[in-house]
C-alpha cells in the first residue's frame, strides 16, 4: 500500500517524557516529507503549543489541535473551529467547581485556570512568551466562576484534572446527562477533556483528509494515549508507541519503540524507506 499521510500525536509520541523532541525524530519527519508524505500533528494540546513544535519540524500543514476542535496552519486562519458556548462554559465550571480538580479553559490564545493547592505550591501567574510570535498566556485565578461573570469565554476545550480517580467517572456521567452540547474524552491519569459535541481527534483527521482527497487506507497514524485509540484503529496503518496504553496496542497494526527510544524515528525510517517518493510514483503513473 502507498501511504500519503503521516498523522502524529504529540504527547507520549513525538515528545519524550522530559518534554524534549529528539534530533532523530526531527530527521525522520524531514525524511518522510522529502518523499512527499503529508505530515500533520494531531493533539489534545492547544494550537500555540502544537505550532511551536510544527515550526521546529518545518511543517506547514493544518494542525489538528484541541482534540480536533481547532484546525489551522496559522493562528488567525482556522479552517475549522468549534467552541463551547459562553453559557455552557459558565455552567460547566460551576458544576466542576464542586470537585477537587484543576479546571483549565483552553483557548487558542491563552489558558484560564482555577488556582488549586498542589504539592509544589503552584502560584497564580500569567506567563508570556514574548520571544515567540505565538505568545501564549496561562492565567490562574481564585474564583473561576467570578472571572467568567466579568469576562465570558467560549473555548474550544475545557481540560479537567481530578485529584480523586472516582470523581472523574461521576463527573463524566453527570455531564453526559446534563450537557448535551458537549462530549467528554477520557485521556487517562485523571484527565478529562470536554469538547463541543461531535468533536474528536478522529473527526478532525477525517476533515483534513477529505480536504486533501486522502483515503483512510493511505493514512499512517502513530499514537499512544487512550484518546488516540479511535485514530489508530481507523488508520490504514495504525501504529502504537512502545509506551502506549495497552488498549491502543491491542488495536494497532504495529507496535514501535517507546517515545524515549525514538519510536517515531524507528517506525518512519523502517517503513517509508520501502516507499518511492510520491512525485516519482505519479510520474510513473503508479499513483494519481
N, C-alpha and C positions, 0 to 999 in steps of 0.2 A: 504493500500500500504506500502511496505517495502522500506525505503529510505537508500541509500548507501553513499550519498554525501551531505555535507552541504557547500554551497558556500556563503561567506560573503563579502559584501562591507566593506570598512574601514571608510571613511569619512561620518559622519552623521548616521552611523550604529554601527560599533564596538566602535568608539570613541565618547565620549561625546563632547558637544560644547566647553568645556575647553581644549580639546585635550587629555584628560586622558582616560584610559581604566579601567573600573571598575573591582573590585575583583570578583564580582558575575558573570560578563561576562566571565572572565578567567575560573572560576569554571564550568560554563555551557559548554564551549568549551571542557574542560577536560572530562566532563560528556559524551558528545557526542563521543569523541574519545575513551573513555573506552568501549563504546558499539560497537566499530568497524566502526563507521561512518568516512569516509574520509572527513576531513575538509580542505578547501582551502580558500585563500583570493583572491579577485578579485577587482582590483582597478585602478584608474587613476594615483595613486601615483607611484613614481619611485621604483625600486626594493629594493634599500637600505632601504628606509622608511618602505616598507612592510615587509622586512626581519627582521627588528628590532622588529616589532610587533609580527611576527610569532615566533621569538625566545622567546619572553616573554610568548607567549601562548604555547610554546613547540610543535610547528607544524613543521613537516619536509616534508610537501607536496610541490608540484610545485605551485608557486605563480604566479598568472596571473596579471601582472603589466603593467604600461604604456598603459592603455586601451587595453591590450591584445597583445601589440607589443613585450613584453619581458616576457617569461615564464621560470621560473627556480626555483630550490630549493637552488642552490648555485650560487654565483655571476658569477664565470668564467665558469659555465657549463650550459648555457641555453639549454633547449630542443626545444625552438622555439624563433626566433628573426627576426624582420623585421625593417628596418631603412629607413628613408627619405634620399635620396641621397645627397651628398655634394652640387651638383649643385642646386637641388631643394630647399635645405635649404637656400642657399645664396639668391636665387631669392625670396623665400617666405619672408625672413627677409627684403629684400629691399622693397617689397610691403607693408609689415606690418608696416614698419617704417613711412609710410605716415599717420598712425593713432596715436592718443594719447593712447598708450597701453603699458602694461608690456609684453615683449616678452621673453619667457623662453625656451631655448633649453635644453630639459631634457634627459640626457643620463643615463645609469645605474650607472655611477660612479660620475657624477657631473652635476650641472646645470649652464649654462651660460646665463646671463640675461642682458638686457639693463638697464641703470640707468634712472629712471624716478622720477619726483618730486611727493612725497607723503606728506600728512599732517604730518606724523611722521618724515619727513626729512630723509628718508632711505639713508644710506651711502653705497657706494660701498665697498664691502669687500669680503674676502674669509674666509669661516668658515670650519675648520677641526675638526671633532670629533675623536680625536686620541685614545680615550678610547674604541672606537668601532672598531672591526675588519673590518667592512664595512664602512670605513671612507667615508664621502660624502661631497664634496665641493660645495659651492654656490658662484659663482663669478659674480660681476656686472661690466660692462664696459660702457663707454660713447658712444662708436660707435660700435654697434654690427656687422654691415657690414664690417667695417675695421678689426675687430678682426677675422672674418671668412676668410677674404682675407689672413691674416697671418697664421691662423690655421684653416683649413677646418674641418667641423664637420658633422657627419652623425648620428643624434639622432633618437631614436625610436619614440619620440614625441616632438612636439612643443606646448607649452601652452601659450595662449594669454589672457590677462585680459584687457578688454576695459573699458575706462572711460565713454564713451558715449554708451548707450544701442542701439542707432540706427546704430552705426558703425559696430556692430557685424553682423547684417544681411547683410549689404552691403559687408563686408569683406568675409563672408561665400559664398555669391552668386558669387562674383568675383573669389574667389579661385576655386570654382567648375567649372567655365568656363575656367580658365587659367591653372590650375594644375591638370591634370588627374591622376597623380601618388599618390595623397593624398586624404584623406577623412576628413571632418570636423565633430566633435562631439560637439554639444552644451550641456554644463554642467549646465547652469543656472548661475545667478548672474554675467552676463557679461563675463563668461569664455568660451573660445573655445579651444578644443584640436584638434590639427592637427596630423594625423597619416598616415602611409602608406596605400594606397588603399586596401580595403578589411579587414582592421583591426578593431576589436571591442571587447568589453568585452565578448559578446556572442560567437563570433567565437573562442576566446581564451578558453572559458569554453568547447565548443564543442570539441576542440582539446584535452584537458586534459581528458574529458570523454571518447573519442574514445580510447585513450591510456590505460585507466583503464577499458575499457569494461563496462562502466556505461551508462545506458539508460536515456533518458530525464525524464521519469516518476519516476526515482529513485533519482532525484536531488531536493534538497530544496535550494532555493536562498532567501537571505534576503538583501534587498536594500532600498535606499532612494532617490537617485538623478535621474535626467532625463536620465542620461546615464545608469542607472540600469533598466530602463523600459523594454527594449527588453529581459533582463535576467529574470525578474520577470514574464513577460508574457509567456516566453518559458518554465520555470521550471515545473516539476511535481507538486511542491507545491511552489508557488510564494508568498513571504511574504513581505509586505511593513512596514516600521517603522512608528510609530505614527507621526513622524516629516517629513515623506516622502512627495515629491511633489504630489499634488492631482492626476496628471495623472498616477503616479506609483500606488497609492492606487486603482485607478479605474480598473487596470488590474490585481491586486493581488487576491489571493485566501483567504488571511487572513491579517489583519492589527494588528500588535502587538503594544506594548507601544513605547514611543519615546526613542531616544538614551540617553536622560538624566534620563529616568525612567527604565533603564536596560531592554529595549525591547528585545534585543537578548537573554539575560538570561531567561526572561519570556517565550519566544517562544520555546526555545530549551528544557527547563525543562518540560514545559507543554505538548509538543508534543512527544519528544523522550522517556519520561518515559513509554509511552504505547508500545514502540517497544522493543522486545527482542534483546540481543546482536547478532551481525551478525554471530559470530562463533557458537553460540548456534543454530541459525536458520539453519546454514549449517549442523551441527551435526544431527539435527532432519530431515534433508533432505527437509526442507521447503524453502531452498534457494540454488541455485547453486553457 
